Amino acid sequence: MTTRPARLLVVEGNVREAREAYRQGWGVTPAESYAQSIRQLDEAAICDIALPADEGANLPDPAGLASYDGIFLTGSALHIYQVAPPVTRQIELMRAIYRSGTPCFGSCWGIQVGTVAAGGTVTANPAGREIGLARRIVPTEAGRSHPLLEGRPAAFDAPAIHLDAVVLPPGDITVLASNALTPVQAAEIRHEGGVFWGVQYHPEFSLGEVAAILRRMAGQLVAEGFRREPQDVARYADELATLDADPGRSDLAWAHGLDAQVLEPRLRMTEIANFLRHRVQPGRSARGRA
């Protein structure tokens, strides 16, 4: 019997202007880049893209959501506490995803949408922005045995770019990892029959993609004190891009304190691989889709 490819939905979190700015810096939109990352792990996967931030977007109905084997939520430049249609449409879509029962995974903005749709609260992180890399993410006691973090060491770093964070978790949440800046770095949320896995960091980001984002944010990073001059941001971004192209540059890896958890793509994307293995594939088998 021929195995049918996994059919996945990637939900883009950005409005059109932000998507096009991202494309100018990186060559593709966040959702397109996310789909590329997924296909590094499952080259046969079919990835559709939804654009709920856009007015009049053609979004799946409940039956359409249930027809997917898995759903992914990207990051976003939006703030979920700034109530506006591009935000509220995404929250309503997430509520529908929960009700559909389709396995769902989200990065950064994704975990924030998953939280708010289930009744939790997200605000600007009182500890400030986490930019470039989230350092020393530590699994909780529950996280050490949870399949989302299977294969992660006792502490690890991951690409991360966010100002906002979960400050009041929803009722049925299991926090799986945290670090000094962000108490909820990874979590499982159960709501209305659905199960969501999410992380506040970006396992889908290569260091090259991080570098492209930092270059666009150079003025903001200087204003916030992360670097003294724009050229300092450019130099840092260039070194990350060099490491992305040549992970064997042990001098740069040492200078930036990076190991295989960030430098090796399959290790960096551990959570996405675990979601595909433990949530998407079993669901396909149970529903006769494999």
Order of alpha helices (4+ residues) and beta strands (2+ residues): beta-alpha-alpha-beta-alpha-beta-alpha-beta-alpha-beta-beta-beta-beta-beta-beta-beta-alpha-alpha-alpha-alpha-alpha-alpha-alpha-alpha
